[in-house]
Every structure is written in C-alpha cells, then in structure tokens.
Amino acid sequence: RPALLIAESDLNDAAMVYPRSAGGRGMSGQWSDDFHHALHSNLTGEIGGYYADFESLDSLAKVLKAGFFHDGGYSSFRERNHGVPIKAGTPAAALVVCAQDHDQIGNRARGDRITEGLSPAQLRLGAAVLLLSPFTPMLFMGEEFAATTPWQFFTSHPEPELGDATADGRLAEFEQLGWDESEVPDPQDPRTFLDSKLDWTQVSTECGASILALYRDLIAFRRAHPDLWSGAVGDVAVTHQREVLTWDVGPLRVVANFAGSPRDIVATQQDGVMPKVLLTTEPEDQLRRIGAGLTIPAYPVVVLELAADSTGC
C-alpha cells in the first residue's frame, strides 16, 4: 500500500526529499526545525540556546522564502556552518513544519507549552502563520485547543541505574542551556507522566473553544486555497517592515503583525475598490480603513485578495 515517509531530520539538507534517481533519499517529506525556531523566538522573545540565530523577523522571512534559515551559513549554537540550500523546484509541501511538537516541548526543563506565556491573540497569530505557510503543517496534541498541560520527558526504565543516568544527562544538558535544574521533573516519577496527560475539559472552555474554532477555520481556508501550499520553495514573495511580515502567493496576501501595537499596512486599490478581506484572526470590525490601506490591531493575521497592481507593505 502507499506509504508516506517523513524524515525527522535537523540536517537542513533537502536531499532527504529529492528523488533517488537524482541522488536523493526519496522521502515524502522532512522536518524544517528552522521554521519552529523562527516562529517560537518571534512569538516568545526567547533567544537562548539554539534560538540565538532566530531573534528577528529576518529569520522567519527567510524560512518562508527559502525553507531553511541555516542553508550553509554559520550556526552560532553549533559553532559551525550548517545546512544546504534547497534546489529550485522543490515542492514547498515537502517541508513539514510546526509551532510545537513533542521534541521542542519535551526537551524544555518543565515541558511547558507556548500557551503558558502567550496571550490568546498571540496564539492565534502563531496558528495562522503555521497553517497559512507554504509548507505542510504538523499539529501537536492539544495545540488545537490551547492545552496548558505540560509535555514532560518521562521514562519507565526497569534498571534504576539507567533511570539515574538519563536524569543526570538531562540536568547536564539544561545546565548548558541556562535553565534551572530544580525545575526539571524526575523522568522516572509516575507523576511526571500523569501530569503530561491532556485535560479534555479545556476543549469546552471559552479559550479552548475559540482556538479550536480558529484552527478549523484555518484548515478549511487552507483546503479552499491551494495556492497557499501547492507551489515550490521560493515561490512566495516575502517582505517585512516594522514587525509586520507579509507574504504573497497567487492571488493572496498574508499579513502577520508581530508587534504588540496596531500597525498601518498598505493594501491595494483597483478601480477605487479596496481589496477584500478573506480572513482575519481578530474581529473584522477591529480593522480600520485608511486611504489605500488598513490599520490592524496587535497580533492579527489578515488575508487579502490581491489586486493586479499590488504593492508591498
């Protein structure tokens, strides 16, 4: 039967997905951790450890355009050059991206999700950037309803010495990253596992229900607009200015405001008609028309229908 093989690889080498006839591995897809790092850093402000190179929106803009941030340049965390540029024509959907996953949460000292430190508006911003990106989005369990339960690293080694060695190794790793080792739960403690189970009552809370509705709307929008994801790496036109990231694909313009305050954006005007707002993560009555553009509040993502004479933001 047909099978999809996705490489969980941080090599930043798209040879994983190139055809075997062209010297590649012939995988259906591969992860782009750089997307996660760039989105996480620009949402949370974290710039320690392997987030060090992803501080500005430059990193996220490059990932949206090129697929990887590290594509042969210097990685300060690795202290060496890392990655390879992706060949022209490589399908963007071959890159699998996320805002959260089991590694990135479980490898944190407390196993805390981004839900803990972000506002609902910022969570909506992150969800929209992920699901409207040109790549294949991967969701982590509970992300779709803003779960706050941690995902902590847990083990059940029958050999006590192996359990101790695992715990000691994690403490050493977190010391390198500057995290407080007193916050690291014991992987062998059954409580660590139990604390990581989802709380399904959160689905029906006001926040959980609204975030779940947004994920459904974004997935439906993505399905209805294949221009978002059907092209090749490099097809999108990406710009950013004053913490506003914009990418154009097909007839669509996606505008993401990472600023904590309203921003004016240049829309487009054709025959005196303002472009249509196809989707917004905040109520549309919070968008204010100004001449040939819009004022958008803090942290929304807005999708516009491009006019033929569109210009950047």
Secondary structure by P-SEA (a helix, b strand, c coil): cbbbbbbcccccccccccccccccccccbbbcaaaaaaaaaaacccccccccccccaaaaaaaacccccccccccccccbbbbbbbcccccccccccccccaaaaaaccccccccccccaaaaaaaaaaaaacccbbbbccccccccccccccccccccaaaaaaaaaaaaaaaaaaccccccccccccaaaaaaacccccccccaaaaaaaaaaaaaaaaaaacccccccccccbbbbbcccbbbbbcccbbbbbbcccbbbbbbbbbcccccccccccccccccccccccbbbbccbbbbbbbcccccccc
